[in-house]
Amino acid sequence: MRQTKLDPKLIIGSIIIFSLIFLVLFQPLLNKLIIGDTNPLTVGVFPMYEPPSLRHPLGTDRFGRDILALTLLSLRYSLTVGAIAGAISTIIGIIVGF
């Protein structure tokens, strides 16, 4: 029997996709660890323009929001929009193909 090698690009891409999905699934828990019970969109919770530190790994923005918490929150919506767009384009492609 012949063994096939997996393409390294496939392995790297799969690791990236699964790590993003992992971050999306555990986003509420991760945000709770990062900023506590605060809503990531609440304005003025932290000092403005705080540089990256252990408390805020990506710093804060001009509204006093934690950038890492906002990034994790926006990742959920970005992946949702991408999945919906992919599904719609696949359905349209199948219809046009038939």
Biopython code that builds the backbone (N, CA, C, O; Angstrom):
import numpy as np
from Bio.PDB.StructureBuilder import StructureBuilder

atoms = [
    (1, "MET", "N", (0.836, -1.171, 0.000)),
    (1, "MET", "CA", (0.000, 0.000, 0.000)),
    (1, "MET", "C", (0.893, 1.250, 0.000)),
    (1, "MET", "O", (1.893, 1.315, 0.715)),
    (2, "ARG", "N", (0.521, 2.205, -0.789)),
    (2, "ARG", "CA", (1.313, 3.425, -0.917)),
    (2, "ARG", "C", (0.856, 4.474, 0.094)),
    (2, "ARG", "O", (-0.337, 4.744, 0.229)),
    (3, "GLN", "N", (1.799, 5.048, 0.786)),
    (3, "GLN", "CA", (1.468, 6.104, 1.754)),
    (3, "GLN", "C", (1.502, 7.454, 1.059)),
    (3, "GLN", "O", (2.393, 7.725, 0.254)),
    (4, "THR", "N", (0.531, 8.295, 1.372)),
    (4, "THR", "CA", (0.512, 9.643, 0.816)),
    (4, "THR", "C", (0.933, 10.626, 1.894)),
    (4, "THR", "O", (0.581, 10.484, 3.065)),
    (5, "LYS", "N", (1.693, 11.624, 1.471)),
    (5, "LYS", "CA", (2.119, 12.674, 2.411)),
    (5, "LYS", "C", (1.121, 13.818, 2.363)),
    (5, "LYS", "O", (0.634, 14.195, 1.297)),
    (6, "LEU", "N", (0.831, 14.353, 3.511)),
    (6, "LEU", "CA", (-0.034, 15.518, 3.572)),
    (6, "LEU", "C", (0.760, 16.758, 3.214)),
    (6, "LEU", "O", (1.925, 16.898, 3.587)),
    (7, "ASP", "N", (0.124, 17.645, 2.495)),
    (7, "ASP", "CA", (0.768, 18.888, 2.099)),
    (7, "ASP", "C", (0.974, 19.765, 3.342)),
    (7, "ASP", "O", (0.038, 19.933, 4.125)),
    (8, "PRO", "N", (2.162, 20.322, 3.541)),
    (8, "PRO", "CA", (2.397, 21.178, 4.716)),
    (8, "PRO", "C", (1.493, 22.403, 4.737)),
    (8, "PRO", "O", (1.121, 22.882, 5.808)),
    (9, "LYS", "N", (1.139, 22.914, 3.560)),
    (9, "LYS", "CA", (0.240, 24.079, 3.513)),
    (9, "LYS", "C", (-1.138, 23.717, 4.059)),
    (9, "LYS", "O", (-1.780, 24.526, 4.730)),
    (10, "LEU", "N", (-1.589, 22.492, 3.768)),
    (10, "LEU", "CA", (-2.865, 22.033, 4.296)),
    (10, "LEU", "C", (-2.821, 21.927, 5.814)),
    (10, "LEU", "O", (-3.773, 22.314, 6.492)),
    (11, "ILE", "N", (-1.745, 21.416, 6.338)),
    (11, "ILE", "CA", (-1.602, 21.266, 7.787)),
    (11, "ILE", "C", (-1.568, 22.631, 8.469)),
    (11, "ILE", "O", (-2.247, 22.839, 9.475)),
    (12, "ILE", "N", (-0.784, 23.559, 7.931)),
    (12, "ILE", "CA", (-0.675, 24.903, 8.519)),
    (12, "ILE", "C", (-2.009, 25.632, 8.433)),
    (12, "ILE", "O", (-2.436, 26.257, 9.403)),
    (13, "GLY", "N", (-2.669, 25.556, 7.282)),
    (13, "GLY", "CA", (-3.972, 26.197, 7.128)),
    (13, "GLY", "C", (-5.016, 25.628, 8.068)),
    (13, "GLY", "O", (-5.829, 26.364, 8.628)),
    (14, "SER", "N", (-4.991, 24.306, 8.239)),
    (14, "SER", "CA", (-5.941, 23.670, 9.149)),
    (14, "SER", "C", (-5.691, 24.091, 10.593)),
    (14, "SER", "O", (-6.637, 24.324, 11.346)),
    (15, "ILE", "N", (-4.439, 24.188, 10.974)),
    (15, "ILE", "CA", (-4.114, 24.632, 12.330)),
    (15, "ILE", "C", (-4.607, 26.058, 12.562)),
    (15, "ILE", "O", (-5.145, 26.364, 13.627)),
    (16, "ILE", "N", (-4.427, 26.926, 11.574)),
    (16, "ILE", "CA", (-4.876, 28.316, 11.709)),
    (16, "ILE", "C", (-6.395, 28.377, 11.828)),
    (16, "ILE", "O", (-6.920, 29.055, 12.711)),
    (17, "ILE", "N", (-7.109, 27.673, 10.942)),
    (17, "ILE", "CA", (-8.572, 27.696, 10.973)),
    (17, "ILE", "C", (-9.100, 27.141, 12.289)),
    (17, "ILE", "O", (-9.990, 27.733, 12.899)),
    (18, "PHE", "N", (-8.557, 26.009, 12.730)),
    (18, "PHE", "CA", (-9.050, 25.415, 13.978)),
    (18, "PHE", "C", (-8.707, 26.271, 15.194)),
    (18, "PHE", "O", (-9.474, 26.306, 16.157)),
    (19, "SER", "N", (-7.571, 26.959, 15.165)),
    (19, "SER", "CA", (-7.255, 27.846, 16.292)),
    (19, "SER", "C", (-8.187, 29.055, 16.307)),
    (19, "SER", "O", (-8.570, 29.513, 17.384)),
    (20, "LEU", "N", (-8.562, 29.585, 15.135)),
    (20, "LEU", "CA", (-9.521, 30.686, 15.095)),
    (20, "LEU", "C", (-10.897, 30.231, 15.579)),
    (20, "LEU", "O", (-11.570, 30.951, 16.317)),
    (21, "ILE", "N", (-11.306, 29.049, 15.169)),
    (21, "ILE", "CA", (-12.594, 28.519, 15.632)),
    (21, "ILE", "C", (-12.559, 28.288, 17.138)),
    (21, "ILE", "O", (-13.546, 28.552, 17.826)),
    (22, "PHE", "N", (-11.441, 27.801, 17.657)),
    (22, "PHE", "CA", (-11.282, 27.622, 19.109)),
    (22, "PHE", "C", (-11.436, 28.962, 19.830)),
    (22, "PHE", "O", (-12.125, 29.049, 20.846)),
    (23, "LEU", "N", (-10.784, 30.016, 19.292)),
    (23, "LEU", "CA", (-10.890, 31.335, 19.916)),
    (23, "LEU", "C", (-12.320, 31.849, 19.882)),
    (23, "LEU", "O", (-12.776, 32.470, 20.843)),
    (24, "VAL", "N", (-13.033, 31.601, 18.792)),
    (24, "VAL", "CA", (-14.419, 32.055, 18.691)),
    (24, "VAL", "C", (-15.309, 31.304, 19.681)),
    (24, "VAL", "O", (-16.167, 31.908, 20.326)),
    (25, "LEU", "N", (-15.111, 30.003, 19.804)),
    (25, "LEU", "CA", (-15.948, 29.223, 20.710)),
    (25, "LEU", "C", (-15.748, 29.607, 22.174)),
    (25, "LEU", "O", (-16.690, 29.595, 22.966)),
    (26, "PHE", "N", (-14.515, 29.944, 22.517)),
    (26, "PHE", "CA", (-14.221, 30.280, 23.909)),
    (26, "PHE", "C", (-14.052, 31.783, 24.129)),
    (26, "PHE", "O", (-13.484, 32.198, 25.140)),
    (27, "GLN", "N", (-14.536, 32.595, 23.202)),
    (27, "GLN", "CA", (-14.413, 34.053, 23.299)),
    (27, "GLN", "C", (-15.031, 34.618, 24.569)),
    (27, "GLN", "O", (-14.387, 35.444, 25.216)),
    (28, "PRO", "N", (-16.252, 34.224, 24.971)),
    (28, "PRO", "CA", (-16.790, 34.794, 26.211)),
    (28, "PRO", "C", (-15.920, 34.476, 27.431)),
    (28, "PRO", "O", (-15.709, 35.330, 28.293)),
    (29, "LEU", "N", (-15.426, 33.253, 27.491)),
    (29, "LEU", "CA", (-14.568, 32.855, 28.612)),
    (29, "LEU", "C", (-13.235, 33.606, 28.587)),
    (29, "LEU", "O", (-12.751, 34.051, 29.627)),
    (30, "LEU", "N", (-12.648, 33.746, 27.404)),
    (30, "LEU", "CA", (-11.379, 34.468, 27.283)),
    (30, "LEU", "C", (-11.542, 35.947, 27.637)),
    (30, "LEU", "O", (-10.691, 36.526, 28.311)),
    (31, "ASN", "N", (-12.636, 36.551, 27.180)),
    (31, "ASN", "CA", (-12.867, 37.962, 27.526)),
    (31, "ASN", "C", (-13.089, 38.131, 29.018)),
    (31, "ASN", "O", (-12.686, 39.141, 29.597)),
    (32, "LYS", "N", (-13.726, 37.150, 29.646)),
    (32, "LYS", "CA", (-13.916, 37.233, 31.097)),
    (32, "LYS", "C", (-12.568, 37.165, 31.813)),
    (32, "LYS", "O", (-12.361, 37.841, 32.821)),
    (33, "LEU", "N", (-11.649, 36.346, 31.289)),
    (33, "LEU", "CA", (-10.308, 36.272, 31.880)),
    (33, "LEU", "C", (-9.527, 37.568, 31.658)),
    (33, "LEU", "O", (-8.764, 37.993, 32.526)),
    (34, "ILE", "N", (-9.719, 38.191, 30.500)),
    (34, "ILE", "CA", (-8.944, 39.388, 30.151)),
    (34, "ILE", "C", (-9.459, 40.622, 30.892)),
    (34, "ILE", "O", (-8.683, 41.340, 31.523)),
    (35, "ILE", "N", (-10.774, 40.865, 30.814)),
    (35, "ILE", "CA", (-11.311, 42.123, 31.351)),
    (35, "ILE", "C", (-12.348, 41.933, 32.445)),
    (35, "ILE", "O", (-12.945, 42.912, 32.892)),
    (36, "GLY", "N", (-12.576, 40.725, 32.884)),
    (36, "GLY", "CA", (-13.545, 40.500, 33.953)),
    (36, "GLY", "C", (-14.968, 40.510, 33.429)),
    (36, "GLY", "O", (-15.223, 40.089, 32.301)),
    (37, "ASP", "N", (-15.888, 40.986, 34.241)),
    (37, "ASP", "CA", (-17.308, 40.996, 33.864)),
    (37, "ASP", "C", (-17.699, 42.209, 33.046)),
    (37, "ASP", "O", (-18.888, 42.460, 32.849)),
    (38, "THR", "N", (-16.733, 42.961, 32.568)),
    (38, "THR", "CA", (-17.007, 44.164, 31.789)),
    (38, "THR", "C", (-17.343, 43.800, 30.348)),
    (38, "THR", "O", (-16.723, 42.909, 29.769)),
    (39, "ASN", "N", (-18.318, 44.484, 29.773)),
    (39, "ASN", "CA", (-18.645, 44.328, 28.366)),
    (39, "ASN", "C", (-17.491, 44.926, 27.539)),
    (39, "ASN", "O", (-17.070, 46.048, 27.823)),
    (40, "PRO", "N", (-16.971, 44.217, 26.530)),
    (40, "PRO", "CA", (-15.848, 44.752, 25.747)),
    (40, "PRO", "C", (-16.171, 46.054, 25.026)),
    (40, "PRO", "O", (-15.259, 46.804, 24.678)),
    (41, "LEU", "N", (-17.455, 46.337, 24.795)),
    (41, "LEU", "CA", (-17.841, 47.546, 24.072)),
    (41, "LEU", "C", (-18.094, 48.742, 24.984)),
    (41, "LEU", "O", (-18.347, 49.844, 24.498)),
    (42, "THR", "N", (-18.028, 48.541, 26.292)),
    (42, "THR", "CA", (-18.264, 49.635, 27.229)),
    (42, "THR", "C", (-17.141, 50.654, 27.135)),
    (42, "THR", "O", (-15.962, 50.304, 27.161)),
    (43, "VAL", "N", (-17.520, 51.908, 27.027)),
    (43, "VAL", "CA", (-16.562, 53.007, 26.847)),
    (43, "VAL", "C", (-16.097, 53.517, 28.206)),
    (43, "VAL", "O", (-16.891, 53.617, 29.142)),
    (44, "GLY", "N", (-14.806, 53.841, 28.313)),
    (44, "GLY", "CA", (-14.261, 54.500, 29.485)),
    (44, "GLY", "C", (-13.962, 53.615, 30.671)),
    (44, "GLY", "O", (-13.842, 54.117, 31.789)),
    (45, "VAL", "N", (-13.839, 52.329, 30.472)),
    (45, "VAL", "CA", (-13.580, 51.424, 31.583)),
    (45, "VAL", "C", (-12.110, 51.471, 31.996)),
    (45, "VAL", "O", (-11.796, 51.444, 33.186)),
    (46, "PHE", "N", (-11.214, 51.540, 31.017)),
    (46, "PHE", "CA", (-9.775, 51.557, 31.262)),
    (46, "PHE", "C", (-9.202, 52.895, 30.812)),
    (46, "PHE", "O", (-9.869, 53.638, 30.092)),
    (47, "PRO", "N", (-7.971, 53.216, 31.226)),
    (47, "PRO", "CA", (-7.349, 54.459, 30.758)),
    (47, "PRO", "C", (-7.166, 54.450, 29.245)),
    (47, "PRO", "O", (-6.935, 53.402, 28.642)),
    (48, "MET", "N", (-7.272, 55.632, 28.641)),
    (48, "MET", "CA", (-7.128, 55.745, 27.187)),
    (48, "MET", "C", (-5.669, 55.575, 26.770)),
    (48, "MET", "O", (-4.752, 55.940, 27.505)),
    (49, "TYR", "N", (-5.476, 55.018, 25.586)),
    (49, "TYR", "CA", (-4.158, 54.858, 24.949)),
    (49, "TYR", "C", (-3.116, 54.211, 25.857)),
    (49, "TYR", "O", (-1.948, 54.598, 25.841)),
    (50, "GLU", "N", (-3.533, 53.239, 26.636)),
    (50, "GLU", "CA", (-2.578, 52.532, 27.490)),
    (50, "GLU", "C", (-1.726, 51.621, 26.595)),
    (50, "GLU", "O", (-2.275, 50.893, 25.767)),
    (51, "PRO", "N", (-0.411, 51.648, 26.746)),
    (51, "PRO", "CA", (0.436, 50.800, 25.890)),
    (51, "PRO", "C", (0.276, 49.322, 26.270)),
    (51, "PRO", "O", (-0.250, 49.006, 27.336)),
    (52, "PRO", "N", (0.730, 48.427, 25.395)),
    (52, "PRO", "CA", (0.641, 46.998, 25.716)),
    (52, "PRO", "C", (1.341, 46.666, 27.031)),
    (52, "PRO", "O", (2.442, 47.144, 27.303)),
    (53, "SER", "N", (0.691, 45.852, 27.828)),
    (53, "SER", "CA", (1.228, 45.453, 29.129)),
    (53, "SER", "C", (0.674, 44.064, 29.448)),
    (53, "SER", "O", (-0.032, 43.471, 28.632)),
    (54, "LEU", "N", (0.990, 43.557, 30.620)),
    (54, "LEU", "CA", (0.441, 42.259, 31.014)),
    (54, "LEU", "C", (-1.069, 42.342, 31.236)),
    (54, "LEU", "O", (-1.790, 41.381, 30.967)),
    (55, "ARG", "N", (-1.542, 43.474, 31.719)),
    (55, "ARG", "CA", (-2.982, 43.653, 31.953)),
    (55, "ARG", "C", (-3.745, 43.790, 30.643)),
    (55, "ARG", "O", (-4.835, 43.235, 30.500)),
    (56, "HIS", "N", (-3.184, 44.522, 29.686)),
    (56, "HIS", "CA", (-3.793, 44.728, 28.372)),
    (56, "HIS", "C", (-2.753, 44.373, 27.308)),
    (56, "HIS", "O", (-1.982, 45.240, 26.897)),
    (57, "PRO", "N", (-2.715, 43.113, 26.853)),
    (57, "PRO", "CA", (-1.655, 42.668, 25.939)),
    (57, "PRO", "C", (-1.561, 43.464, 24.637)),
    (57, "PRO", "O", (-0.473, 43.576, 24.073)),
    (58, "LEU", "N", (-2.669, 44.018, 24.145)),
    (58, "LEU", "CA", (-2.620, 44.848, 22.940)),
    (58, "LEU", "C", (-2.867, 46.321, 23.255)),
    (58, "LEU", "O", (-2.953, 47.135, 22.336)),
    (59, "GLY", "N", (-2.981, 46.673, 24.510)),
    (59, "GLY", "CA", (-3.215, 48.057, 24.907)),
    (59, "GLY", "C", (-4.694, 48.401, 24.894)),
    (59, "GLY", "O", (-5.554, 47.524, 24.804)),
    (60, "THR", "N", (-4.973, 49.695, 24.987)),
    (60, "THR", "CA", (-6.355, 50.184, 24.940)),
    (60, "THR", "C", (-6.473, 51.234, 23.848)),
    (60, "THR", "O", (-5.475, 51.791, 23.391)),
    (61, "ASP", "N", (-7.714, 51.495, 23.435)),
    (61, "ASP", "CA", (-7.938, 52.478, 22.378)),
    (61, "ASP", "C", (-8.311, 53.829, 22.959)),
    (61, "ASP", "O", (-8.223, 54.034, 24.170)),
    (62, "ARG", "N", (-8.725, 54.747, 22.104)),
    (62, "ARG", "CA", (-9.023, 56.110, 22.562)),
    (62, "ARG", "C", (-10.296, 56.201, 23.384)),
    (62, "ARG", "O", (-10.564, 57.233, 23.999)),
    (63, "PHE", "N", (-11.086, 55.129, 23.402)),
    (63, "PHE", "CA", (-12.298, 55.109, 24.205)),
    (63, "PHE", "C", (-12.112, 54.341, 25.510)),
    (63, "PHE", "O", (-13.064, 54.172, 26.273)),
    (64, "GLY", "N", (-10.894, 53.876, 25.769)),
    (64, "GLY", "CA", (-10.615, 53.141, 26.998)),
    (64, "GLY", "C", (-11.107, 51.704, 26.971)),
    (64, "GLY", "O", (-11.456, 51.147, 28.012)),
    (65, "ARG", "N", (-11.140, 51.098, 25.790)),
    (65, "ARG", "CA", (-11.556, 49.705, 25.660)),
    (65, "ARG", "C", (-10.329, 48.839, 25.382)),
    (65, "ARG", "O", (-9.388, 49.279, 24.722)),
    (66, "ASP", "N", (-10.344, 47.621, 25.883)),
    (66, "ASP", "CA", (-9.239, 46.695, 25.675)),
    (66, "ASP", "C", (-9.259, 46.195, 24.231)),
    (66, "ASP", "O", (-10.273, 45.671, 23.772)),
    (67, "ILE", "N", (-8.149, 46.353, 23.517)),
    (67, "ILE", "CA", (-8.102, 46.008, 22.092)),
    (67, "ILE", "C", (-8.151, 44.497, 21.880)),
    (67, "ILE", "O", (-8.770, 44.042, 20.919)),
    (68, "LEU", "N", (-7.524, 43.715, 22.740)),
    (68, "LEU", "CA", (-7.580, 42.259, 22.588)),
    (68, "LEU", "C", (-9.001, 41.746, 22.759)),
    (68, "LEU", "O", (-9.431, 40.867, 22.011)),
    (69, "ALA", "N", (-9.734, 42.273, 23.724)),
    (69, "ALA", "CA", (-11.122, 41.856, 23.936)),
    (69, "ALA", "C", (-11.984, 42.230, 22.731)),
    (69, "ALA", "O", (-12.852, 41.458, 22.324)),
    (70, "LEU", "N", (-11.750, 43.403, 22.164)),
    (70, "LEU", "CA", (-12.496, 43.816, 20.976)),
    (70, "LEU", "C", (-12.152, 42.941, 19.775)),
    (70, "LEU", "O", (-13.026, 42.616, 18.972)),
    (71, "THR", "N", (-10.884, 42.560, 19.650)),
    (71, "THR", "CA", (-10.463, 41.704, 18.544)),
    (71, "THR", "C", (-11.113, 40.328, 18.636)),
    (71, "THR", "O", (-11.570, 39.786, 17.630)),
    (72, "LEU", "N", (-11.154, 39.769, 19.831)),
    (72, "LEU", "CA", (-11.804, 38.467, 20.014)),
    (72, "LEU", "C", (-13.301, 38.551, 19.719)),
    (72, "LEU", "O", (-13.874, 37.632, 19.134)),
    (73, "LEU", "N", (-13.928, 39.648, 20.122)),
    (73, "LEU", "CA", (-15.348, 39.833, 19.860)),
    (73, "LEU", "C", (-15.615, 39.982, 18.367)),
    (73, "LEU", "O", (-16.569, 39.407, 17.844)),
    (74, "SER", "N", (-14.782, 40.746, 17.688)),
    (74, "SER", "CA", (-14.993, 40.961, 16.251)),
    (74, "SER", "C", (-14.663, 39.717, 15.438)),
    (74, "SER", "O", (-15.194, 39.548, 14.340)),
    (75, "LEU", "N", (-13.805, 38.846, 15.944)),
    (75, "LEU", "CA", (-13.472, 37.616, 15.244)),
    (75, "LEU", "C", (-14.710, 36.740, 15.068)),
    (75, "LEU", "O", (-14.879, 36.106, 14.026)),
    (76, "ARG", "N", (-15.566, 36.702, 16.074)),
    (76, "ARG", "CA", (-16.800, 35.920, 15.997)),
    (76, "ARG", "C", (-17.662, 36.396, 14.835)),
    (76, "ARG", "O", (-18.156, 35.583, 14.053)),
    (77, "TYR", "N", (-17.843, 37.706, 14.717)),
    (77, "TYR", "CA", (-18.691, 38.246, 13.656)),
    (77, "TYR", "C", (-18.037, 38.093, 12.284)),
    (77, "TYR", "O", (-18.728, 37.842, 11.296)),
    (78, "SER", "N", (-16.734, 38.240, 12.212)),
    (78, "SER", "CA", (-16.040, 38.092, 10.936)),
    (78, "SER", "C", (-16.153, 36.668, 10.402)),
    (78, "SER", "O", (-16.421, 36.472, 9.217)),
    (79, "LEU", "N", (-15.952, 35.682, 11.257)),
    (79, "LEU", "CA", (-16.070, 34.296, 10.815)),
    (79, "LEU", "C", (-17.509, 33.941, 10.456)),
    (79, "LEU", "O", (-17.738, 33.155, 9.537)),
    (80, "THR", "N", (-18.468, 34.503, 11.160)),
    (80, "THR", "CA", (-19.876, 34.256, 10.835)),
    (80, "THR", "C", (-20.221, 34.812, 9.463)),
    (80, "THR", "O", (-20.849, 34.127, 8.656)),
    (81, "VAL", "N", (-19.819, 36.044, 9.193)),
    (81, "VAL", "CA", (-20.077, 36.651, 7.886)),
    (81, "VAL", "C", (-19.372, 35.866, 6.786)),
    (81, "VAL", "O", (-19.946, 35.655, 5.718)),
    (82, "GLY", "N", (-18.143, 35.433, 7.027)),
    (82, "GLY", "CA", (-17.411, 34.652, 6.036)),
    (82, "GLY", "C", (-18.076, 33.317, 5.749)),
    (82, "GLY", "O", (-18.146, 32.900, 4.593)),
    (83, "ALA", "N", (-18.565, 32.639, 6.784)),
    (83, "ALA", "CA", (-19.235, 31.356, 6.592)),
    (83, "ALA", "C", (-20.545, 31.524, 5.826)),
    (83, "ALA", "O", (-20.869, 30.717, 4.955)),
    (84, "ILE", "N", (-21.292, 32.570, 6.152)),
    (84, "ILE", "CA", (-22.556, 32.821, 5.448)),
    (84, "ILE", "C", (-22.284, 33.169, 3.986)),
    (84, "ILE", "O", (-22.972, 32.672, 3.094)),
    (85, "ALA", "N", (-21.295, 34.010, 3.735)),
    (85, "ALA", "CA", (-20.955, 34.375, 2.358)),
    (85, "ALA", "C", (-20.482, 33.160, 1.572)),
    (85, "ALA", "O", (-20.834, 33.005, 0.402)),
    (86, "GLY", "N", (-19.689, 32.297, 2.200)),
    (86, "GLY", "CA", (-19.246, 31.079, 1.537)),
    (86, "GLY", "C", (-20.397, 30.144, 1.209)),
    (86, "GLY", "O", (-20.438, 29.554, 0.130)),
    (87, "ALA", "N", (-21.336, 30.011, 2.146)),
    (87, "ALA", "CA", (-22.497, 29.143, 1.912)),
    (87, "ALA", "C", (-23.372, 29.691, 0.789)),
    (87, "ALA", "O", (-23.821, 28.936, -0.074)),
    (88, "ILE", "N", (-23.614, 30.990, 0.796)),
    (88, "ILE", "CA", (-24.443, 31.599, -0.252)),
    (88, "ILE", "C", (-23.780, 31.453, -1.614)),
    (88, "ILE", "O", (-24.448, 31.110, -2.590)),
    (89, "SER", "N", (-22.472, 31.707, -1.698)),
    (89, "SER", "CA", (-21.795, 31.589, -2.989)),
    (89, "SER", "C", (-21.757, 30.133, -3.465)),
    (89, "SER", "O", (-21.819, 29.880, -4.668)),
    (90, "THR", "N", (-21.657, 29.182, -2.544)),
    (90, "THR", "CA", (-21.696, 27.771, -2.927)),
    (90, "THR", "C", (-23.066, 27.393, -3.471)),
    (90, "THR", "O", (-23.168, 26.693, -4.478)),
    (91, "ILE", "N", (-24.110, 27.853, -2.810)),
    (91, "ILE", "CA", (-25.470, 27.569, -3.283)),
    (91, "ILE", "C", (-25.697, 28.182, -4.658)),
    (91, "ILE", "O", (-26.250, 27.527, -5.542)),
    (92, "ILE", "N", (-25.278, 29.424, -4.850)),
    (92, "ILE", "CA", (-25.423, 30.070, -6.153)),
    (92, "ILE", "C", (-24.621, 29.322, -7.214)),
    (92, "ILE", "O", (-25.097, 29.145, -8.336)),
    (93, "GLY", "N", (-23.413, 28.881, -6.874)),
    (93, "GLY", "CA", (-22.600, 28.129, -7.819)),
    (93, "GLY", "C", (-23.232, 26.801, -8.200)),
    (93, "GLY", "O", (-23.166, 26.394, -9.360)),
    (94, "ILE", "N", (-23.842, 26.124, -7.241)),
    (94, "ILE", "CA", (-24.518, 24.863, -7.536)),
    (94, "ILE", "C", (-25.712, 25.094, -8.449)),
    (94, "ILE", "O", (-25.930, 24.336, -9.394)),
    (95, "ILE", "N", (-26.484, 26.135, -8.170)),
    (95, "ILE", "CA", (-27.652, 26.439, -9.004)),
    (95, "ILE", "C", (-27.226, 26.786, -10.428)),
    (95, "ILE", "O", (-27.816, 26.293, -11.388)),
    (96, "VAL", "N", (-26.213, 27.625, -10.569)),
    (96, "VAL", "CA", (-25.743, 28.005, -11.896)),
    (96, "VAL", "C", (-25.126, 26.798, -12.597)),
    (96, "VAL", "O", (-25.277, 26.651, -13.810)),
    (97, "GLY", "N", (-24.442, 25.942, -11.864)),
    (97, "GLY", "CA", (-23.838, 24.745, -12.457)),
    (97, "GLY", "C", (-24.868, 23.767, -12.993)),
    (97, "GLY", "O", (-24.639, 23.128, -14.021)),
    (98, "PHE", "N", (-25.990, 23.642, -12.316)),
    (98, "PHE", "CA", (-27.035, 22.750, -12.810)),
    (98, "PHE", "C", (-27.717, 23.345, -14.014)),
    (98, "PHE", "O", (-28.629, 22.735, -14.572)),
]
sb = StructureBuilder()
sb.init_structure("model")
sb.init_model(0)
sb.init_chain("A")
sb.init_seg("    ")
for serial, (resi, resn, name, xyz) in enumerate(atoms, 1):
    if name == "N":
        sb.init_residue(resn, " ", resi, " ")
    sb.init_atom(name, np.array(xyz, "f"), 0.0, 1.0, " ", f" {name:<3s}", serial, name[0])
structure = sb.get_structure()
